[in-house]
């Protein structure tokens, strides 16, 4: 059950960070999780990185909800 809570929290963090980087010109993943650049210094365009982070967050969140549904 604790793992499900951690997955939900991680999914929420990914979703909110994805929304935060979607307006960036480019994004680089580093020790600070995701660094937003206003120029082309990053590795991935912001819309792609933001969409990917949101998608991973949604998958983690709903996987945790499915785990809650199967806990006895």
PDB file of N, CA, C, O and CB in Angstrom:
ATOM      1  N   UNK A   1       0.821  -1.176   0.000  1.00  0.00           N
ATOM      2  CA  UNK A   1       0.000   0.000   0.000  1.00  0.00           C
ATOM      3  C   UNK A   1       0.876   1.256   0.000  1.00  0.00           C
ATOM      4  O   UNK A   1       0.530   2.261  -0.620  1.00  0.00           O
ATOM      5  CB  UNK A   1      -0.940  -0.011   1.201  1.00  0.00           C
ATOM      6  N   UNK A   2       1.978   1.192   0.678  1.00  0.00           N
ATOM      7  CA  UNK A   2       2.893   2.330   0.685  1.00  0.00           C
ATOM      8  C   UNK A   2       3.486   2.569  -0.697  1.00  0.00           C
ATOM      9  O   UNK A   2       3.712   3.711  -1.097  1.00  0.00           O
ATOM     10  CB  UNK A   2       4.009   2.107   1.701  1.00  0.00           C
ATOM     11  N   UNK A   3       3.734   1.483  -1.420  1.00  0.00           N
ATOM     12  CA  UNK A   3       4.242   1.607  -2.784  1.00  0.00           C
ATOM     13  C   UNK A   3       3.227   2.318  -3.681  1.00  0.00           C
ATOM     14  O   UNK A   3       3.608   3.102  -4.551  1.00  0.00           O
ATOM     15  CB  UNK A   3       4.579   0.220  -3.358  1.00  0.00           C
ATOM     16  N   UNK A   4       1.945   2.047  -3.471  1.00  0.00           N
ATOM     17  CA  UNK A   4       0.914   2.714  -4.263  1.00  0.00           C
ATOM     18  C   UNK A   4       0.884   4.213  -3.988  1.00  0.00           C
ATOM     19  O   UNK A   4       0.744   5.012  -4.914  1.00  0.00           O
ATOM     20  CB  UNK A   4      -0.454   2.104  -3.973  1.00  0.00           C
ATOM     21  N   UNK A   5       1.014   4.591  -2.737  1.00  0.00           N
ATOM     22  CA  UNK A   5       1.066   6.020  -2.404  1.00  0.00           C
ATOM     23  C   UNK A   5       2.289   6.686  -3.035  1.00  0.00           C
ATOM     24  O   UNK A   5       2.201   7.803  -3.545  1.00  0.00           O
ATOM     25  CB  UNK A   5       1.089   6.215  -0.875  1.00  0.00           C
ATOM     26  N   UNK A   6       3.421   5.999  -2.996  1.00  0.00           N
ATOM     27  CA  UNK A   6       4.636   6.552  -3.602  1.00  0.00           C
ATOM     28  C   UNK A   6       4.486   6.680  -5.112  1.00  0.00           C
ATOM     29  O   UNK A   6       4.942   7.663  -5.696  1.00  0.00           O
ATOM     30  CB  UNK A   6       5.848   5.675  -3.269  1.00  0.00           C
ATOM     31  N   UNK A   7       3.853   5.701  -5.750  1.00  0.00           N
ATOM     32  CA  UNK A   7       3.624   5.781  -7.195  1.00  0.00           C
ATOM     33  C   UNK A   7       2.689   6.928  -7.552  1.00  0.00           C
ATOM     34  O   UNK A   7       2.901   7.615  -8.551  1.00  0.00           O
ATOM     35  CB  UNK A   7       3.051   4.466  -7.715  1.00  0.00           C
ATOM     36  N   UNK A   8       1.656   7.139  -6.741  1.00  0.00           N
ATOM     37  CA  UNK A   8       0.732   8.244  -6.998  1.00  0.00           C
ATOM     38  C   UNK A   8       1.441   9.587  -6.840  1.00  0.00           C
ATOM     39  O   UNK A   8       1.242  10.494  -7.649  1.00  0.00           O
ATOM     40  CB  UNK A   8      -0.479   8.167  -6.048  1.00  0.00           C
ATOM     41  N   UNK A   9       2.261   9.716  -5.810  1.00  0.00           N
ATOM     42  CA  UNK A   9       2.996  10.966  -5.598  1.00  0.00           C
ATOM     43  C   UNK A   9       3.985  11.216  -6.730  1.00  0.00           C
ATOM     44  O   UNK A   9       4.103  12.341  -7.217  1.00  0.00           O
ATOM     45  CB  UNK A   9       3.735  10.935  -4.252  1.00  0.00           C
ATOM     46  N   UNK A  10       4.689  10.183  -7.145  1.00  0.00           N
ATOM     47  CA  UNK A  10       5.642  10.321  -8.246  1.00  0.00           C
ATOM     48  C   UNK A  10       4.933  10.688  -9.537  1.00  0.00           C
ATOM     49  O   UNK A  10       5.413  11.531 -10.296  1.00  0.00           O
ATOM     50  CB  UNK A  10       6.436   9.030  -8.435  1.00  0.00           C
ATOM     51  N   UNK A  11       3.802  10.064  -9.789  1.00  0.00           N
ATOM     52  CA  UNK A  11       3.009  10.404 -10.965  1.00  0.00           C
ATOM     53  C   UNK A  11       2.560  11.852 -10.945  1.00  0.00           C
ATOM     54  O   UNK A  11       2.580  12.526 -11.975  1.00  0.00           O
ATOM     55  CB  UNK A  11       1.806   9.498 -11.065  1.00  0.00           C
ATOM     56  N   UNK A  12       2.154  12.333  -9.778  1.00  0.00           N
ATOM     57  CA  UNK A  12       1.758  13.740  -9.644  1.00  0.00           C
ATOM     58  C   UNK A  12       2.911  14.690  -9.908  1.00  0.00           C
ATOM     59  O   UNK A  12       2.739  15.721 -10.557  1.00  0.00           O
ATOM     60  CB  UNK A  12       1.198  13.996  -8.261  1.00  0.00           C
ATOM     61  N   UNK A  13       4.086  14.343  -9.404  1.00  0.00           N
ATOM     62  CA  UNK A  13       5.269  15.177  -9.637  1.00  0.00           C
ATOM     63  C   UNK A  13       5.606  15.218 -11.125  1.00  0.00           C
ATOM     64  O   UNK A  13       5.922  16.280 -11.662  1.00  0.00           O
ATOM     65  CB  UNK A  13       6.477  14.650  -8.828  1.00  0.00           C
ATOM     66  N   UNK A  14       5.540  14.065 -11.792  1.00  0.00           N
ATOM     67  CA  UNK A  14       5.810  14.027 -13.228  1.00  0.00           C
ATOM     68  C   UNK A  14       4.810  14.871 -14.010  1.00  0.00           C
ATOM     69  O   UNK A  14       5.187  15.588 -14.937  1.00  0.00           O
ATOM     70  CB  UNK A  14       5.781  12.588 -13.731  1.00  0.00           C
ATOM     71  N   UNK A  15       3.545  14.786 -13.638  1.00  0.00           N
ATOM     72  CA  UNK A  15       2.517  15.561 -14.339  1.00  0.00           C
ATOM     73  C   UNK A  15       2.762  17.053 -14.171  1.00  0.00           C
ATOM     74  O   UNK A  15       2.750  17.794 -15.154  1.00  0.00           O
ATOM     75  CB  UNK A  15       1.115  15.194 -13.823  1.00  0.00           C
ATOM     76  N   UNK A  16       2.984  17.504 -12.943  1.00  0.00           N
ATOM     77  CA  UNK A  16       3.195  18.937 -12.712  1.00  0.00           C
ATOM     78  C   UNK A  16       4.495  19.429 -13.340  1.00  0.00           C
ATOM     79  O   UNK A  16       4.550  20.556 -13.833  1.00  0.00           O
ATOM     80  CB  UNK A  16       3.202  19.232 -11.215  1.00  0.00           C
ATOM     81  N   UNK A  17       5.536  18.610 -13.331  1.00  0.00           N
ATOM     82  CA  UNK A  17       6.789  19.024 -13.967  1.00  0.00           C
ATOM     83  C   UNK A  17       6.641  19.056 -15.490  1.00  0.00           C
ATOM     84  O   UNK A  17       7.225  19.913 -16.154  1.00  0.00           O
ATOM     85  CB  UNK A  17       7.936  18.074 -13.564  1.00  0.00           C
ATOM     86  N   UNK A  18       5.865  18.129 -16.037  1.00  0.00           N
ATOM     87  CA  UNK A  18       5.604  18.128 -17.468  1.00  0.00           C
ATOM     88  C   UNK A  18       4.861  19.368 -17.910  1.00  0.00           C
ATOM     89  O   UNK A  18       5.156  19.930 -18.965  1.00  0.00           O
ATOM     90  CB  UNK A  18       4.824  16.904 -17.853  1.00  0.00           C
ATOM     91  N   UNK A  19       3.895  19.800 -17.110  1.00  0.00           N
ATOM     92  CA  UNK A  19       3.181  21.045 -17.411  1.00  0.00           C
ATOM     93  C   UNK A  19       4.130  22.234 -17.318  1.00  0.00           C
ATOM     94  O   UNK A  19       3.992  23.197 -18.073  1.00  0.00           O
ATOM     95  CB  UNK A  19       1.986  21.238 -16.449  1.00  0.00           C
ATOM     96  N   UNK A  20       5.077  22.177 -16.414  1.00  0.00           N
ATOM     97  CA  UNK A  20       6.034  23.272 -16.243  1.00  0.00           C
ATOM     98  C   UNK A  20       7.027  23.408 -17.380  1.00  0.00           C
ATOM     99  O   UNK A  20       7.439  24.522 -17.703  1.00  0.00           O
ATOM    100  CB  UNK A  20       6.781  23.088 -14.973  1.00  0.00           C
ATOM    101  N   UNK A  21       7.422  22.301 -17.997  1.00  0.00           N
ATOM    102  CA  UNK A  21       8.438  22.378 -19.044  1.00  0.00           C
ATOM    103  C   UNK A  21       7.851  22.414 -20.449  1.00  0.00           C
ATOM    104  O   UNK A  21       8.598  22.509 -21.423  1.00  0.00           O
ATOM    105  CB  UNK A  21       9.374  21.212 -18.926  1.00  0.00           C
ATOM    106  N   UNK A  22       6.555  22.340 -20.571  1.00  0.00           N
ATOM    107  CA  UNK A  22       5.951  22.286 -21.908  1.00  0.00           C
ATOM    108  C   UNK A  22       6.137  23.603 -22.659  1.00  0.00           C
ATOM    109  O   UNK A  22       6.116  23.605 -23.890  1.00  0.00           O
ATOM    110  CB  UNK A  22       4.458  21.953 -21.805  1.00  0.00           C
ATOM    111  N   UNK A  23       6.319  24.726 -21.955  1.00  0.00           N
ATOM    112  CA  UNK A  23       6.506  26.023 -22.603  1.00  0.00           C
ATOM    113  C   UNK A  23       7.965  26.346 -22.910  1.00  0.00           C
ATOM    114  O   UNK A  23       8.247  27.398 -23.484  1.00  0.00           O
ATOM    115  CB  UNK A  23       5.933  27.103 -21.739  1.00  0.00           C
ATOM    116  N   UNK A  24       8.892  25.477 -22.546  1.00  0.00           N
ATOM    117  CA  UNK A  24      10.314  25.728 -22.771  1.00  0.00           C
ATOM    118  C   UNK A  24      10.677  25.501 -24.235  1.00  0.00           C
ATOM    119  O   UNK A  24      10.032  24.717 -24.931  1.00  0.00           O
ATOM    120  CB  UNK A  24      11.170  24.828 -21.866  1.00  0.00           C
ATOM    121  N   UNK A  25      11.703  26.187 -24.684  1.00  0.00           N
ATOM    122  CA  UNK A  25      12.209  25.969 -26.036  1.00  0.00           C
ATOM    123  C   UNK A  25      12.839  24.584 -26.154  1.00  0.00           C
ATOM    124  O   UNK A  25      12.603  23.865 -27.125  1.00  0.00           O
ATOM    125  CB  UNK A  25      13.232  27.056 -26.410  1.00  0.00           C
ATOM    126  N   UNK A  26      13.644  24.220 -25.156  1.00  0.00           N
ATOM    127  CA  UNK A  26      14.254  22.895 -25.118  1.00  0.00           C
ATOM    128  C   UNK A  26      14.468  22.494 -23.666  1.00  0.00           C
ATOM    129  O   UNK A  26      14.525  23.341 -22.775  1.00  0.00           O
ATOM    130  CB  UNK A  26      15.596  22.870 -25.904  1.00  0.00           C
ATOM    131  N   UNK A  27      14.586  21.183 -23.442  1.00  0.00           N
ATOM    132  CA  UNK A  27      14.697  20.637 -22.091  1.00  0.00           C
ATOM    133  C   UNK A  27      15.836  19.635 -22.063  1.00  0.00           C
ATOM    134  O   UNK A  27      16.042  18.885 -23.017  1.00  0.00           O
ATOM    135  CB  UNK A  27      13.364  19.975 -21.637  1.00  0.00           C
ATOM    136  N   UNK A  28      16.569  19.630 -20.968  1.00  0.00           N
ATOM    137  CA  UNK A  28      17.611  18.644 -20.745  1.00  0.00           C
ATOM    138  C   UNK A  28      17.354  17.984 -19.391  1.00  0.00           C
ATOM    139  O   UNK A  28      17.111  18.674 -18.401  1.00  0.00           O
ATOM    140  CB  UNK A  28      19.033  19.296 -20.802  1.00  0.00           C
ATOM    141  N   UNK A  29      17.405  16.669 -19.345  1.00  0.00           N
ATOM    142  CA  UNK A  29      17.224  15.946 -18.090  1.00  0.00           C
ATOM    143  C   UNK A  29      18.573  15.824 -17.402  1.00  0.00           C
ATOM    144  O   UNK A  29      19.551  15.377 -18.002  1.00  0.00           O
ATOM    145  CB  UNK A  29      16.593  14.543 -18.331  1.00  0.00           C
ATOM    146  N   UNK A  30      18.617  16.224 -16.140  1.00  0.00           N
ATOM    147  CA  UNK A  30      19.878  16.262 -15.413  1.00  0.00           C
ATOM    148  C   UNK A  30      19.612  15.923 -13.953  1.00  0.00           C
ATOM    149  O   UNK A  30      18.578  15.344 -13.622  1.00  0.00           O
ATOM    150  CB  UNK A  30      20.562  17.652 -15.546  1.00  0.00           C
ATOM    151  N   UNK A  31      20.534  16.281 -13.096  1.00  0.00           N
ATOM    152  CA  UNK A  31      20.378  16.015 -11.662  1.00  0.00           C
ATOM    153  C   UNK A  31      19.220  16.781 -11.050  1.00  0.00           C
ATOM    154  O   UNK A  31      18.650  16.350 -10.048  1.00  0.00           O
ATOM    155  CB  UNK A  31      21.650  16.363 -10.929  1.00  0.00           C
ATOM    156  N   UNK A  32      18.869  17.910 -11.644  1.00  0.00           N
ATOM    157  CA  UNK A  32      17.735  18.691 -11.154  1.00  0.00           C
ATOM    158  C   UNK A  32      16.429  18.212 -11.770  1.00  0.00           C
ATOM    159  O   UNK A  32      15.428  18.927 -11.716  1.00  0.00           O
ATOM    160  CB  UNK A  32      17.940  20.173 -11.453  1.00  0.00           C
ATOM    161  N   UNK A  33      16.418  17.038 -12.345  1.00  0.00           N
ATOM    162  CA  UNK A  33      15.267  16.380 -12.945  1.00  0.00           C
ATOM    163  C   UNK A  33      15.023  16.856 -14.367  1.00  0.00           C
ATOM    164  O   UNK A  33      15.119  16.049 -15.292  1.00  0.00           O
ATOM    165  CB  UNK A  33      14.034  16.617 -12.104  1.00  0.00           C
ATOM    166  N   UNK A  34      14.715  18.115 -14.584  1.00  0.00           N
ATOM    167  CA  UNK A  34      14.533  18.636 -15.940  1.00  0.00           C
ATOM    168  C   UNK A  34      14.905  20.111 -15.934  1.00  0.00           C
ATOM    169  O   UNK A  34      14.350  20.899 -15.170  1.00  0.00           O
ATOM    170  CB  UNK A  34      13.060  18.429 -16.443  1.00  0.00           C
ATOM    171  N   UNK A  35      15.844  20.472 -16.787  1.00  0.00           N
ATOM    172  CA  UNK A  35      16.294  21.853 -16.871  1.00  0.00           C
ATOM    173  C   UNK A  35      15.683  22.493 -18.104  1.00  0.00           C
ATOM    174  O   UNK A  35      15.797  21.972 -19.213  1.00  0.00           O
ATOM    175  CB  UNK A  35      17.842  21.937 -16.912  1.00  0.00           C
ATOM    176  N   UNK A  36      15.038  23.620 -17.898  1.00  0.00           N
ATOM    177  CA  UNK A  36      14.368  24.336 -18.979  1.00  0.00           C
ATOM    178  C   UNK A  36      15.320  25.365 -19.589  1.00  0.00           C
ATOM    179  O   UNK A  36      15.942  26.143 -18.867  1.00  0.00           O
ATOM    180  CB  UNK A  36      13.079  25.023 -18.465  1.00  0.00           C
ATOM    181  N   UNK A  37      15.430  25.365 -20.911  1.00  0.00           N
ATOM    182  CA  UNK A  37      16.256  26.328 -21.625  1.00  0.00           C
ATOM    183  C   UNK A  37      15.379  27.181 -22.531  1.00  0.00           C
ATOM    184  O   UNK A  37      14.427  26.682 -23.132  1.00  0.00           O
ATOM    185  CB  UNK A  37      17.352  25.611 -22.445  1.00  0.00           C
ATOM    186  N   UNK A  38      15.692  28.442 -22.625  1.00  0.00           N
ATOM    187  CA  UNK A  38      14.962  29.344 -23.518  1.00  0.00           C
ATOM    188  C   UNK A  38      15.584  29.401 -24.906  1.00  0.00           C
ATOM    189  O   UNK A  38      15.145  30.180 -25.752  1.00  0.00           O
ATOM    190  CB  UNK A  38      14.912  30.740 -22.924  1.00  0.00           C
ATOM    191  N   UNK A  39      16.605  28.581 -25.143  1.00  0.00           N
ATOM    192  CA  UNK A  39      17.243  28.503 -26.454  1.00  0.00           C
ATOM    193  C   UNK A  39      17.417  27.025 -26.795  1.00  0.00           C
ATOM    194  O   UNK A  39      16.821  26.173 -26.136  1.00  0.00           O
ATOM    195  CB  UNK A  39      18.624  29.263 -26.472  1.00  0.00           C
ATOM    196  N   UNK A  40      18.209  26.708 -27.795  1.00  0.00           N
ATOM    197  CA  UNK A  40      18.353  25.326 -28.252  1.00  0.00           C
ATOM    198  C   UNK A  40      19.493  24.558 -27.581  1.00  0.00           C
ATOM    199  O   UNK A  40      20.050  23.651 -28.198  1.00  0.00           O
ATOM    200  CB  UNK A  40      18.564  25.316 -29.727  1.00  0.00           C
ATOM    201  N   UNK A  41      19.855  24.887 -26.351  1.00  0.00           N
ATOM    202  CA  UNK A  41      20.931  24.185 -25.665  1.00  0.00           C
ATOM    203  C   UNK A  41      20.488  22.828 -25.128  1.00  0.00           C
ATOM    204  O   UNK A  41      21.330  21.961 -24.894  1.00  0.00           O
ATOM    205  CB  UNK A  41      21.460  25.034 -24.533  1.00  0.00           C
ATOM    206  N   UNK A  42      19.205  22.625 -24.931  1.00  0.00           N
ATOM    207  CA  UNK A  42      18.706  21.369 -24.377  1.00  0.00           C
ATOM    208  C   UNK A  42      18.686  20.252 -25.397  1.00  0.00           C
ATOM    209  O   UNK A  42      18.904  20.476 -26.588  1.00  0.00           O
ATOM    210  CB  UNK A  42      17.327  21.563 -23.821  1.00  0.00           C
ATOM    211  N   UNK A  43      18.424  19.052 -24.923  1.00  0.00           N
ATOM    212  CA  UNK A  43      18.463  17.877 -25.786  1.00  0.00           C
ATOM    213  C   UNK A  43      17.134  17.596 -26.477  1.00  0.00           C
ATOM    214  O   UNK A  43      17.114  17.071 -27.590  1.00  0.00           O
ATOM    215  CB  UNK A  43      18.873  16.678 -24.987  1.00  0.00           C
ATOM    216  N   UNK A  44      16.024  17.940 -25.827  1.00  0.00           N
ATOM    217  CA  UNK A  44      14.697  17.577 -26.327  1.00  0.00           C
ATOM    218  C   UNK A  44      13.838  18.836 -26.396  1.00  0.00           C
ATOM    219  O   UNK A  44      13.914  19.676 -25.500  1.00  0.00           O
ATOM    220  CB  UNK A  44      14.026  16.494 -25.418  1.00  0.00           C
ATOM    221  N   UNK A  45      13.026  18.984 -27.438  1.00  0.00           N
ATOM    222  CA  UNK A  45      12.091  20.124 -27.466  1.00  0.00           C
ATOM    223  C   UNK A  45      11.118  20.065 -26.286  1.00  0.00           C
ATOM    224  O   UNK A  45      10.741  18.980 -25.843  1.00  0.00           O
ATOM    225  CB  UNK A  45      11.304  20.147 -28.798  1.00  0.00           C
ATOM    226  N   UNK A  46      10.720  21.215 -25.789  1.00  0.00           N
ATOM    227  CA  UNK A  46       9.891  21.289 -24.592  1.00  0.00           C
ATOM    228  C   UNK A  46       8.546  20.614 -24.717  1.00  0.00           C
ATOM    229  O   UNK A  46       8.073  20.005 -23.757  1.00  0.00           O
ATOM    230  CB  UNK A  46       9.682  22.694 -24.229  1.00  0.00           C
ATOM    231  N   UNK A  47       7.911  20.707 -25.888  1.00  0.00           N
ATOM    232  CA  UNK A  47       6.593  20.098 -26.045  1.00  0.00           C
ATOM    233  C   UNK A  47       6.676  18.577 -25.986  1.00  0.00           C
ATOM    234  O   UNK A  47       5.786  17.926 -25.439  1.00  0.00           O
ATOM    235  CB  UNK A  47       5.961  20.537 -27.364  1.00  0.00           C
ATOM    236  N   UNK A  48       7.737  18.011 -26.545  1.00  0.00           N
ATOM    237  CA  UNK A  48       7.899  16.555 -26.515  1.00  0.00           C
ATOM    238  C   UNK A  48       8.233  16.086 -25.101  1.00  0.00           C
ATOM    239  O   UNK A  48       7.658  15.109 -24.621  1.00  0.00           O
ATOM    240  CB  UNK A  48       9.003  16.110 -27.501  1.00  0.00           C
ATOM    241  N   UNK A  49       9.155  16.771 -24.435  1.00  0.00           N
ATOM    242  CA  UNK A  49       9.527  16.392 -23.067  1.00  0.00           C
ATOM    243  C   UNK A  49       8.347  16.556 -22.115  1.00  0.00           C
ATOM    244  O   UNK A  49       8.108  15.697 -21.266  1.00  0.00           O
ATOM    245  CB  UNK A  49      10.717  17.235 -22.580  1.00  0.00           C
ATOM    246  N   UNK A  50       7.609  17.658 -22.254  1.00  0.00           N
ATOM    247  CA  UNK A  50       6.444  17.869 -21.399  1.00  0.00           C
ATOM    248  C   UNK A  50       5.381  16.811 -21.614  1.00  0.00           C
ATOM    249  O   UNK A  50       4.806  16.298 -20.654  1.00  0.00           O
ATOM    250  CB  UNK A  50       5.857  19.238 -21.645  1.00  0.00           C
ATOM    251  N   UNK A  51       5.118  16.484 -22.862  1.00  0.00           N
ATOM    252  CA  UNK A  51       4.138  15.445 -23.162  1.00  0.00           C
ATOM    253  C   UNK A  51       4.560  14.083 -22.637  1.00  0.00           C
ATOM    254  O   UNK A  51       3.731  13.324 -22.136  1.00  0.00           O
ATOM    255  CB  UNK A  51       3.907  15.364 -24.649  1.00  0.00           C
ATOM    256  N   UNK A  52       5.844  13.772 -22.751  1.00  0.00           N
ATOM    257  CA  UNK A  52       6.348  12.492 -22.250  1.00  0.00           C
ATOM    258  C   UNK A  52       6.250  12.422 -20.729  1.00  0.00           C
ATOM    259  O   UNK A  52       5.849  11.395 -20.182  1.00  0.00           O
ATOM    260  CB  UNK A  52       7.800  12.278 -22.694  1.00  0.00           C
ATOM    261  N   UNK A  53       6.612  13.500 -20.046  1.00  0.00           N
ATOM    262  CA  UNK A  53       6.517  13.511 -18.587  1.00  0.00           C
ATOM    263  C   UNK A  53       5.068  13.381 -18.126  1.00  0.00           C
ATOM    264  O   UNK A  53       4.783  12.673 -17.160  1.00  0.00           O
ATOM    265  CB  UNK A  53       7.133  14.793 -18.023  1.00  0.00           C
ATOM    266  N   UNK A  54       4.159  14.057 -18.811  1.00  0.00           N
ATOM    267  CA  UNK A  54       2.745  13.955 -18.457  1.00  0.00           C
ATOM    268  C   UNK A  54       2.237  12.535 -18.691  1.00  0.00           C
ATOM    269  O   UNK A  54       1.503  11.996 -17.863  1.00  0.00           O
ATOM    270  CB  UNK A  54       1.910  14.963 -19.270  1.00  0.00           C
ATOM    271  N   UNK A  55       2.621  11.926 -19.809  1.00  0.00           N
ATOM    272  CA  UNK A  55       2.187  10.559 -20.108  1.00  0.00           C
ATOM    273  C   UNK A  55       2.703   9.563 -19.070  1.00  0.00           C
ATOM    274  O   UNK A  55       1.957   8.696 -18.615  1.00  0.00           O
ATOM    275  CB  UNK A  55       2.661  10.148 -21.502  1.00  0.00           C
ATOM    276  N   UNK A  56       3.970   9.686 -18.699  1.00  0.00           N
ATOM    277  CA  UNK A  56       4.533   8.793 -17.678  1.00  0.00           C
ATOM    278  C   UNK A  56       3.839   9.014 -16.337  1.00  0.00           C
ATOM    279  O   UNK A  56       3.563   8.055 -15.616  1.00  0.00           O
ATOM    280  CB  UNK A  56       6.056   9.020 -17.534  1.00  0.00           C
ATOM    281  N   UNK A  57       3.558  10.263 -16.002  1.00  0.00           N
ATOM    282  CA  UNK A  57       2.866  10.566 -14.755  1.00  0.00           C
ATOM    283  C   UNK A  57       1.471   9.971 -14.715  1.00  0.00           C
ATOM    284  O   UNK A  57       1.050   9.445 -13.685  1.00  0.00           O
ATOM    285  CB  UNK A  57       2.787  12.058 -14.554  1.00  0.00           C
ATOM    286  N   UNK A  58       0.751  10.048 -15.825  1.00  0.00           N
ATOM    287  CA  UNK A  58      -0.604   9.484 -15.880  1.00  0.00           C
ATOM    288  C   UNK A  58      -0.559   7.966 -15.752  1.00  0.00           C
ATOM    289  O   UNK A  58      -1.383   7.375 -15.054  1.00  0.00           O
ATOM    290  CB  UNK A  58      -1.306   9.884 -17.193  1.00  0.00           C
ATOM    291  N   UNK A  59       0.403   7.334 -16.424  1.00  0.00           N
ATOM    292  CA  UNK A  59       0.533   5.881 -16.329  1.00  0.00           C
ATOM    293  C   UNK A  59       0.850   5.463 -14.896  1.00  0.00           C
ATOM    294  O   UNK A  59       0.247   4.521 -14.382  1.00  0.00           O
ATOM    295  CB  UNK A  59       1.626   5.373 -17.287  1.00  0.00           C
ATOM    296  N   UNK A  60       1.781   6.145 -14.250  1.00  0.00           N
ATOM    297  CA  UNK A  60       2.119   5.815 -12.856  1.00  0.00           C
ATOM    298  C   UNK A  60       0.927   6.029 -11.928  1.00  0.00           C
ATOM    299  O   UNK A  60       0.661   5.200 -11.058  1.00  0.00           O
ATOM    300  CB  UNK A  60       3.307   6.663 -12.379  1.00  0.00           C
ATOM    301  N   UNK A  61       0.221   7.120 -12.106  1.00  0.00           N
ATOM    302  CA  UNK A  61      -0.911   7.427 -11.234  1.00  0.00           C
ATOM    303  C   UNK A  61      -2.006   6.369 -11.363  1.00  0.00           C
ATOM    304  O   UNK A  61      -2.527   5.888 -10.357  1.00  0.00           O
ATOM    305  CB  UNK A  61      -1.477   8.814 -11.562  1.00  0.00           C
ATOM    306  N   UNK A  62      -2.353   6.007 -12.595  1.00  0.00           N
ATOM    307  CA  UNK A  62      -3.423   5.034 -12.766  1.00  0.00           C
ATOM    308  C   UNK A  62      -2.972   3.612 -12.461  1.00  0.00           C
ATOM    309  O   UNK A  62      -3.798   2.778 -12.093  1.00  0.00           O
ATOM    310  CB  UNK A  62      -3.960   5.105 -14.171  1.00  0.00           C
ATOM    311  N   UNK A  63      -1.700   3.317 -12.603  1.00  0.00           N
ATOM    312  CA  UNK A  63      -1.191   2.014 -12.160  1.00  0.00           C
ATOM    313  C   UNK A  63      -1.300   1.896 -10.644  1.00  0.00           C
ATOM    314  O   UNK A  63      -1.614   0.826 -10.122  1.00  0.00           O
ATOM    315  CB  UNK A  63       0.277   1.816 -12.611  1.00  0.00           C
ATOM    316  N   UNK A  64      -1.043   2.987  -9.943  1.00  0.00           N
ATOM    317  CA  UNK A  64      -1.205   2.985  -8.486  1.00  0.00           C
ATOM    318  C   UNK A  64      -2.670   2.819  -8.111  1.00  0.00           C
ATOM    319  O   UNK A  64      -2.990   2.116  -7.153  1.00  0.00           O
ATOM    320  CB  UNK A  64      -0.645   4.281  -7.874  1.00  0.00           C
ATOM    321  N   UNK A  65      -3.562   3.462  -8.857  1.00  0.00           N
ATOM    322  CA  UNK A  65      -5.000   3.295  -8.582  1.00  0.00           C
ATOM    323  C   UNK A  65      -5.428   1.843  -8.819  1.00  0.00           C
ATOM    324  O   UNK A  65      -6.252   1.314  -8.074  1.00  0.00           O
ATOM    325  CB  UNK A  65      -5.842   4.254  -9.472  1.00  0.00           C
ATOM    326  N   UNK A  66      -4.880   1.203  -9.840  1.00  0.00           N
ATOM    327  CA  UNK A  66      -5.189  -0.206 -10.095  1.00  0.00           C
ATOM    328  C   UNK A  66      -4.655  -1.089  -8.974  1.00  0.00           C
ATOM    329  O   UNK A  66      -5.290  -2.072  -8.592  1.00  0.00           O
ATOM    330  CB  UNK A  66      -4.602  -0.652 -11.445  1.00  0.00           C
ATOM    331  N   UNK A  67      -3.480  -0.732  -8.447  1.00  0.00           N
ATOM    332  CA  UNK A  67      -2.952  -1.498  -7.309  1.00  0.00           C
ATOM    333  C   UNK A  67      -3.842  -1.358  -6.086  1.00  0.00           C
ATOM    334  O   UNK A  67      -4.048  -2.323  -5.349  1.00  0.00           O
ATOM    335  CB  UNK A  67      -1.532  -1.042  -6.969  1.00  0.00           C
ATOM    336  N   UNK A  68      -4.374  -0.155  -5.868  1.00  0.00           N
ATOM    337  CA  UNK A  68      -5.303   0.040  -4.752  1.00  0.00           C
ATOM    338  C   UNK A  68      -6.549  -0.817  -4.912  1.00  0.00           C
ATOM    339  O   UNK A  68      -7.082  -1.324  -3.925  1.00  0.00           O
ATOM    340  CB  UNK A  68      -5.697   1.510  -4.637  1.00  0.00           C
ATOM    341  N   UNK A  69      -7.010  -0.983  -6.124  1.00  0.00           N
ATOM    342  CA  UNK A  69      -8.230  -1.759  -6.371  1.00  0.00           C
ATOM    343  C   UNK A  69      -8.010  -3.236  -6.117  1.00  0.00           C
ATOM    344  O   UNK A  69      -8.968  -3.959  -5.841  1.00  0.00           O
ATOM    345  CB  UNK A  69      -8.713  -1.551  -7.798  1.00  0.00           C
ATOM    346  N   UNK A  70      -6.770  -3.705  -6.203  1.00  0.00           N
ATOM    347  CA  UNK A  70      -6.503  -5.127  -6.018  1.00  0.00           C
ATOM    348  C   UNK A  70      -5.929  -5.456  -4.639  1.00  0.00           C
ATOM    349  O   UNK A  70      -5.644  -6.623  -4.370  1.00  0.00           O
ATOM    350  CB  UNK A  70      -5.555  -5.605  -7.082  1.00  0.00           C
ATOM    351  N   UNK A  71      -5.752  -4.475  -3.764  1.00  0.00           N
ATOM    352  CA  UNK A  71      -5.201  -4.737  -2.420  1.00  0.00           C
ATOM    353  C   UNK A  71      -6.275  -5.397  -1.580  1.00  0.00           C
ATOM    354  O   UNK A  71      -7.428  -4.966  -1.576  1.00  0.00           O
ATOM    355  CB  UNK A  71      -4.695  -3.418  -1.735  1.00  0.00           C
ATOM    356  N   UNK A  72      -5.894  -6.435  -0.876  1.00  0.00           N
ATOM    357  CA  UNK A  72      -6.856  -7.166  -0.035  1.00  0.00           C
ATOM    358  C   UNK A  72      -6.800  -6.698   1.375  1.00  0.00           C
ATOM    359  O   UNK A  72      -7.539  -7.200   2.222  1.00  0.00           O
ATOM    360  CB  UNK A  72      -6.604  -8.652  -0.081  1.00  0.00           C
TER     361      UNK A  72
END
